[in-house]
């Protein structure tokens, strides 16, 4: 990887944002991009995940509509009303995250920021879900089962087409050409959540195409210790 590219990606990761270089360009052929049709499909699910915890951000910043607006534009993209370039509002959502201090509010805004990046790269759907589950856990520190419950909800509300699209993604931490590269989304609590989502997808559990069969999620307490 070019040195300047690596530096920019490292700085983006430290800021809590996904890198902005080649993997944000759907033309580069990364396995993390997904087809435009699949991106529109997974956008619906990711918008649901991010919107479910949006109130945690809005409780801290009731006059800041940036994350909600980003999710609304993502839904318009999913409906085919906006093109790829028109839909992305990732940067404004991440900027909103930097202006709140409550950890749950920050994670909720990050979920919206990840979701808003889906028009350019489908793998951000898993980042959105991971941040949403993290936000749910941070909001209820006295309930160590909260993260597991949120992941179970995410799996149960996933459509069959979304599940099929997300199964095309490489395992988190094993492909360097996108947000699932080794780094922010592959480490700590976020990485554990994404691995659990991908394991359930591989096992065929969850989804609207049948009764959810969600196995007990492992290491819930460990997730909270590592956040």
C-alpha positions as CSV (number, residue, x, y, z in Angstrom):
1,X,0.0,0.0,0.0
2,X,1.3,3.5,-0.8
3,X,2.7,5.2,2.3
4,X,0.4,8.3,2.0
5,X,-2.6,6.1,1.6
6,X,-1.7,4.1,4.7
7,X,-1.2,7.3,6.7
8,X,-4.6,8.6,5.7
9,X,-6.2,5.3,6.5
10,X,-4.5,5.2,9.9
11,X,-5.6,8.7,10.8
12,X,-9.2,7.9,9.7
13,X,-9.2,4.9,11.9
14,X,-8.0,6.8,14.9
15,X,-10.8,9.3,14.3
16,X,-13.3,6.5,14.4
17,X,-14.1,6.8,10.7
18,X,-13.6,4.4,7.9
19,X,-10.7,5.1,5.5
20,X,-11.5,7.2,2.4
21,X,-9.2,6.0,-0.3
22,X,-9.6,3.4,-3.0
23,X,-11.9,1.1,-1.1
24,X,-14.6,3.9,-1.2
25,X,-14.6,3.7,-5.0
26,X,-17.0,1.0,-6.2
27,X,-14.9,0.7,-9.4
28,X,-11.9,-0.8,-7.8
29,X,-13.5,-4.3,-7.5
30,X,-13.0,-4.9,-3.8
31,X,-15.0,-7.9,-2.5
32,X,-16.2,-5.6,0.2
33,X,-18.0,-3.3,-2.3
34,X,-20.9,-5.5,-3.4
35,X,-23.0,-4.7,-6.4
36,X,-25.0,-1.6,-6.4
37,X,-28.2,-3.7,-6.2
38,X,-26.9,-5.5,-3.2
39,X,-25.8,-2.2,-1.6
40,X,-29.4,-0.9,-1.9
41,X,-30.6,-4.1,-0.3
42,X,-28.2,-4.1,2.7
43,X,-28.8,-0.3,3.1
44,X,-32.4,-1.0,4.3
45,X,-31.1,-3.3,7.1
46,X,-28.3,-1.0,8.1
47,X,-30.6,2.0,8.2
48,X,-32.9,0.0,10.6
49,X,-30.0,-0.9,12.8
50,X,-28.7,2.6,13.0
51,X,-32.1,4.3,13.4
52,X,-33.0,1.9,16.3
53,X,-30.3,3.6,18.5
54,X,-30.5,7.1,17.0
55,X,-32.4,8.3,20.1
56,X,-29.3,7.8,22.2
57,X,-27.6,10.5,20.1
58,X,-30.6,12.8,19.9
59,X,-31.0,12.7,23.7
60,X,-27.6,14.4,23.9
61,X,-27.9,16.7,20.9
62,X,-31.6,17.2,20.2
63,X,-31.0,20.0,17.7
64,X,-28.5,18.1,15.6
65,X,-30.3,16.4,12.7
66,X,-27.2,15.3,10.8
67,X,-27.2,11.5,11.7
68,X,-31.0,11.3,11.1
69,X,-30.6,13.1,7.8
70,X,-27.8,10.8,6.8
71,X,-30.1,7.8,7.5
72,X,-32.9,9.3,5.6
73,X,-30.7,9.8,2.5
74,X,-29.6,6.2,2.8
75,X,-33.2,5.1,2.7
76,X,-33.7,7.2,-0.4
77,X,-30.7,5.5,-1.9
78,X,-32.2,2.1,-1.0
79,X,-35.4,3.0,-2.8
80,X,-33.5,4.1,-5.9
81,X,-34.3,7.8,-5.5
82,X,-30.7,8.9,-5.0
83,X,-27.5,7.9,-6.8
84,X,-24.3,6.8,-5.1
85,X,-22.8,10.3,-4.9
86,X,-25.9,12.0,-3.8
87,X,-26.7,9.6,-1.0
88,X,-23.4,9.6,1.0
89,X,-23.6,11.7,4.2
90,X,-20.9,9.8,6.1
91,X,-18.7,12.7,7.0
92,X,-21.5,14.8,8.5
93,X,-22.6,12.0,10.7
94,X,-19.0,11.3,11.9
95,X,-18.6,15.0,12.6
96,X,-21.7,14.9,14.7
97,X,-20.2,12.1,16.7
98,X,-17.2,14.3,17.6
99,X,-19.5,16.9,19.1
100,X,-21.1,14.7,21.8
101,X,-19.4,13.2,24.8
102,X,-21.7,10.4,26.1
103,X,-20.2,7.1,24.8
104,X,-23.5,5.7,23.7
105,X,-24.3,8.9,21.8
106,X,-21.0,8.8,20.0
107,X,-21.5,5.1,19.0
108,X,-25.0,5.9,17.8
109,X,-23.7,8.7,15.5
110,X,-20.9,6.4,14.3
111,X,-23.6,3.8,13.4
112,X,-25.2,6.4,11.2
113,X,-21.9,7.4,9.7
114,X,-21.1,3.8,8.8
115,X,-24.6,3.3,7.3
116,X,-24.2,6.5,5.2
117,X,-21.1,5.0,3.6
118,X,-23.0,2.0,2.2
119,X,-23.7,3.6,-1.2
120,X,-20.0,3.5,-1.9
121,X,-19.2,0.2,-0.1
122,X,-21.5,-2.4,1.2
123,X,-19.3,-3.8,3.9
124,X,-20.1,-0.6,6.0
125,X,-23.5,-2.3,6.7
126,X,-21.7,-4.6,9.2
127,X,-19.9,-1.5,10.7
128,X,-23.3,0.2,11.2
129,X,-24.7,-2.8,12.9
130,X,-21.7,-3.2,15.2
131,X,-21.7,0.4,16.3
132,X,-25.5,0.2,16.9
133,X,-25.0,-2.9,19.1
134,X,-22.1,-1.2,20.9
135,X,-24.3,1.9,21.5
136,X,-27.1,-0.3,23.0
137,X,-24.6,-1.8,25.4
138,X,-23.0,1.5,26.4
139,X,-26.5,2.9,27.1
140,X,-27.3,0.2,29.7
141,X,-24.0,-0.6,31.5
142,X,-26.0,-2.5,34.2
143,X,-27.3,-5.0,31.6
144,X,-24.4,-7.0,30.2
145,X,-26.8,-8.9,27.9
146,X,-27.8,-5.7,26.0
147,X,-25.3,-6.2,23.3
148,X,-26.3,-9.7,22.7
149,X,-30.0,-8.7,22.6
150,X,-29.3,-6.1,20.0
151,X,-27.3,-8.5,17.8
152,X,-30.2,-11.0,18.1
153,X,-32.6,-8.3,16.9
154,X,-30.4,-7.3,14.0
155,X,-30.2,-10.9,12.8
156,X,-34.0,-11.5,13.3
157,X,-34.9,-8.4,11.2
158,X,-32.5,-9.2,8.4
159,X,-34.2,-10.0,5.1
160,X,-33.2,-13.1,3.1
161,X,-31.8,-10.9,0.2
162,X,-29.8,-8.9,2.7
163,X,-28.5,-12.1,4.3
164,X,-27.5,-13.4,0.9
165,X,-25.7,-10.1,0.0
166,X,-23.8,-10.0,3.3
167,X,-22.6,-13.6,3.0
168,X,-20.5,-12.4,0.0
169,X,-18.3,-10.3,2.2
170,X,-14.9,-11.6,3.3
171,X,-14.5,-12.4,7.1
172,X,-13.6,-9.3,9.1
173,X,-9.9,-8.8,9.4
174,X,-8.9,-10.9,6.4
175,X,-9.2,-8.5,3.4
176,X,-7.4,-5.2,3.3
177,X,-9.5,-3.5,0.6
178,X,-12.3,-2.1,2.7
179,X,-13.7,-1.2,6.1
180,X,-13.5,-4.9,7.3
181,X,-9.7,-4.7,7.0
182,X,-7.5,-5.4,10.0
183,X,-8.0,-2.3,12.1
184,X,-10.9,-0.5,13.8
185,X,-13.8,-2.7,12.8
186,X,-11.8,-5.8,13.2
187,X,-10.7,-5.2,16.8
188,X,-12.2,-5.0,20.3
189,X,-15.9,-5.0,20.8
190,X,-16.7,-4.0,17.2
191,X,-14.7,-6.9,15.8
192,X,-16.4,-9.4,18.1
193,X,-19.9,-8.2,17.1
194,X,-19.1,-8.4,13.4
195,X,-17.6,-11.9,13.8
196,X,-20.7,-13.0,15.6
197,X,-22.9,-11.5,12.9
198,X,-20.9,-13.2,10.2
199,X,-20.9,-16.5,12.0
200,X,-24.6,-16.5,12.3
201,X,-24.9,-15.7,8.6
202,X,-22.6,-18.6,7.7
203,X,-24.6,-20.9,9.9
204,X,-27.9,-19.8,8.4
205,X,-29.4,-18.5,11.6
206,X,-31.7,-15.6,11.8
207,X,-33.6,-13.7,9.0
208,X,-37.1,-13.1,7.8
209,X,-37.1,-16.2,5.6
210,X,-37.7,-18.5,8.5
211,X,-37.9,-18.6,12.3
212,X,-34.7,-17.1,13.8
213,X,-32.5,-19.8,15.3
214,X,-30.0,-17.6,17.1
215,X,-27.4,-19.4,19.2
216,X,-26.3,-17.9,22.5
217,X,-23.8,-15.3,21.5
218,X,-20.4,-16.1,23.0
219,X,-18.2,-13.8,25.2
220,X,-20.9,-11.2,26.0
221,X,-19.2,-10.2,29.2
222,X,-15.8,-10.2,27.5
223,X,-17.1,-7.7,25.0
224,X,-17.9,-5.3,27.8
225,X,-14.5,-5.7,29.4
226,X,-12.8,-4.9,26.1
227,X,-14.8,-1.9,24.9
